Amino acid sequence: MSTELRIELVPPHHPLPWRLLLMADPSRTAIKKYIDRSLLYLAFEYDMPIGALALLPQDETQAEIVNLAVDPDRQGQGVGQALIRTAIADARTRGIREIHVATGNSSLEALALYQKTGFRLARIEPDYFPAQYPEPIYEHGIWCRDRVWLVNHIDEPDQPIKPTGSGRISPVSDNPGF
């Protein structure tokens, strides 16, 4: 049975969904530094929060996704995409034109998610994570060394429609013998 996903912008001083926020950022101290200045979007199934996105305005036209987490049982089901698309739509109404996000080079699911929602690779900070964390981080057997920044210029047209069918490319030619 399918349930309806509800996404809400949480008012200031609302109780924080620490379980979710700590999935994306393991430091309560770090979260406390940005959460009060962020727009916090929560995804609910029934009345249970299953996803969170914190968008931190940087100036009048730029913002950064500083926290995005989805309950592990609901990952891969469109919750993260819905949170991002909701935050982008709301950011447009607030005059934001550019949203940035950073992730690790080994965070393959995050890199795919952000690109599916219109983000493009912007820059790489080599050896960022070894300088920040005493123990090496591994995901998918890949050493997480570099911080990868992505940007979404939210006024640009959406990405092209995803091809359907076999996924194979057929050559186009006027030469029937091609």
Sequence and secondary structure as in RCSB ss.txt:
>XXXX:A:sequence
MSTELRIELVPPHHPLPWRLLLMADPSRTAIKKYIDRSLLYLAFEYDMPIGALALLPQDETQAEIVNLAVDPDRQ
GQGVGQALIRTAIADARTRGIREIHVATGNSSLEALALYQKTGFRLARIEPDYFPAQYPEPIYEHGIWCRDRVWL
VNHIDEPDQPIKPTGSGRISPVSDNPGF
>XXXX:A:secstr
    EEEEEE TT    HHHHHHH   HHHHHHHGGGSEEEEEEETTEEEEEEEEEE SSSEEEEEEEEE GGGT
TTTHHHHHHHHHHHHHHHTT  EEEEEEETT HHHHHHHHHTT EEEEEETTHHHHH SS  EETTEE   EEEE
EEETTS        TT       S TT 
